[in-house]
Amino acid sequence: MSNRHPSRGRPPKFEGERRPVTTTLPESTLQQLEALDHDRARAILKPAAAATRPAKSRKPAVEAMTAFEGNAVIVVPPSKSLRSIKWLHLVGIAPSRFQTS
């Protein structure tokens, strides 16, 4: 039998050691975090993990990904020029994909 006390409250969101942190951020940054994830802690974690990911694990800037046989999707970083093409349909993917160190 373990000497651990039964857990109380909700289960932890993250693995490993954790601690509460209080910080003051501009409202615009809070809105940006909200766009990443409704859970503020997870929204902070996403870009932090992407920014500290080893460079060799980062994807190339432009990549053709096979959608199904004979067809591919071209993945590119955000571009004002591409957004200005009216007939072109752009689809957002993982926000951290094109972050640079």
C-alpha positions, -999 to 999 in steps of 0.1 A, spaced: 0 0 0 13 34 -9 18 63 16 5 87 -10 -26 106 -1 -56 102 -25 -55 130 -51 -80 158 -46 -93 183 -71 -90 180 -109 -62 160 -125 -31 179 -136 -30 192 -172 7 186 -177 32 159 -170 62 166 -147 67 192 -121 47 224 -124 40 255 -104 17 285 -106 30 316 -123 14 351 -123 23 376 -150 8 408 -165 4 408 -203 -10 433 -227 -46 427 -237 -34 422 -274 -12 393 -262 -40 378 -243 -61 379 -274 -33 362 -294 -31 335 -268 -69 330 -269 -66 325 -307 -41 296 -300 -61 279 -273 -90 288 -250 -69 274 -221 -43 301 -214 -18 276 -200 -19 255 -231 -18 286 -253 15 297 -236 29 262 -238 24 258 -276 47 285 -288 72 279 -260 75 243 -271 78 252 -308 105 279 -301 127 255 -281 123 225 -305 156 215 -320 163 231 -354 167 197 -371 131 188 -363 117 219 -380 99 215 -413 112 232 -445 97 266 -454 79 252 -485 68 216 -487 46 195 -511 26 171 -490 8 142 -508 -29 146 -501 -39 114 -521 -24 96 -551 -16 121 -578 -25 152 -558 -5 173 -533 -9 203 -510 18 229 -511 25 242 -476 40 277 -474 46 303 -447 20 331 -442 21 355 -472 3 387 -479 9 382 -516 -9 349 -516 -38 363 -495 -43 389 -522 -51 363 -549 -89 363 -548 -94 328 -563 -68 311 -541 -81 294 -510 -56 294 -481 -61 271 -451 -44 277 -418 -24 249 -402 -5 245 -369 5 281 -358 40 270 -347 49 254 -381 67 285 -395 82 300 -364 119 307 -367 144 308 -339 
